[in-house]
C-alpha cells in the first residue's frame, strides 16, 4: 500500500500564521482604498478565501483555516469551508450584495463551480469582485500559473460569462514598490461583474 506524503490543502494552509502575508497586506493598503468606492456602506459582503486579511469590512469571511478567520479583524463572522469542495457552499441563495475574492483565484481547482455558487448566493444586482497579481504560493493551480496576465483576464471573462454574470469591468493599478529599489511597480488587477 502506498501512502501519500503530500499535504492536503487544509494541512498546507494550517501551517501558515497569516503573518507571512503581512508585508503584502501593508503593501496593498492602496487596494483597500481602491475597493471602498466599489461597494455601498450598507452592502452585505462575503469575503472568500480571505485568510487573515479581507481588505474590506465584510459581514462574512470564508476560509479553509479557522485560526486565520479568528485573526481577521475585517470580518464580522467566519465560516470554515473549502471552496474547492464540489458540493454547494453552505450559504443561502440571494444572501449577499457583494462577493470578494482577492488573491484566491489561483487556488481554485474548479473555478467554474465557484462562479456558479457565487452567482447563487448573490442577490440580483450583486457583484463579484476578483483580484489577482502574479504572486502566489507553490499551492497555486498549475493551469492558472501557466497563463500570462492577458490570458488570466481572458479566463476570468470566460468564467464570469459562463457563470451568468454581466457588465464585466477590469481595473489595474501599479502597486507600491519599496522606495529604495529600482524595481518596476507590480500590477494588481481587479475585475468585477454583476448578477442580473
HUHU-V799364 format. One line per field, one symbol per residue. ss: DSSP state (h for helix, s for strand, l for the rest). phi: phi as a letter, one per 20 degrees, with the letter a starting at -180 (. if undefined). burial: + if it has 16 or more other ideal C-beta (glycine too) atoms within 10 Angstrom, else -. A space follows every 10 residues. Layout:
ss = ???
phi = ???
burial = ???
//
This chain:
ss = llllllllhh hhhhllllhh hhhhhhhlhh hhhhhhllll llllssssll lllllllsss sssllhhhhh hlllssssss llllllllll lllllsssss ssllhhhlll hhhhhhhhhh hsssssssss ssllllllll lhhhhlllhh hhhhhhhhhh hhhlssssss ssssllllll llllllssss sssssl
phi = .edfdfffgf fgfffeeoff dfgffffegf fgfffgffce gefedddelf lecembfcfb dcbedfffff eeedcfbcce aefeffefff cffldcebdc cdmdgfdeec fgffffffgf effgnfcddc cbceebefef ffffffeeff ffffffggff ffeneclfcc cbbeffdffe ddfffeeddd cbbcef
burial = ---------- -++----+-- +---+-++-- ++-++--++- --+-++++++ ++++++++++ +++++-+++- -+-++--+-- -+++----+- +----+++++ ++++++++-- +-++++++++ ++---+++++ +++--+---- +--+------ -++--+--++ --+-+----- ---------- -------+++ +++++-
//
